[in-house]
Amino acid sequence: MGLVPSPACSREPMVMGSRGVRAVKAAGGTVIVQDPATAEFRGMPQPAIGTGAVDFVLPLGSIASAIDRIVRRH
């Protein structure tokens, strides 16, 4: 599992988010993206989802428990 910082911190937010997703997957990681329906800025998760390399698209309230389950499996 890898963590990609919020693309909001980048000068090229959409490029950095999708590059980070691909890098995490290439390294064998698990990618979790916030469900756009629960995001404050609904367009932000879309580039990551559009890569086709996302394992889970979850509402914000479900992400922590998903990470916990993934960590416990490894």
Summary of the structure (lengths in Angstrom):
residues: 74
radius of gyration: 11.8
end to end distance: 9.7
largest distance: 35.5
contacts: 197
relative contact order: 0.20
helix: 53%
strand: 8%
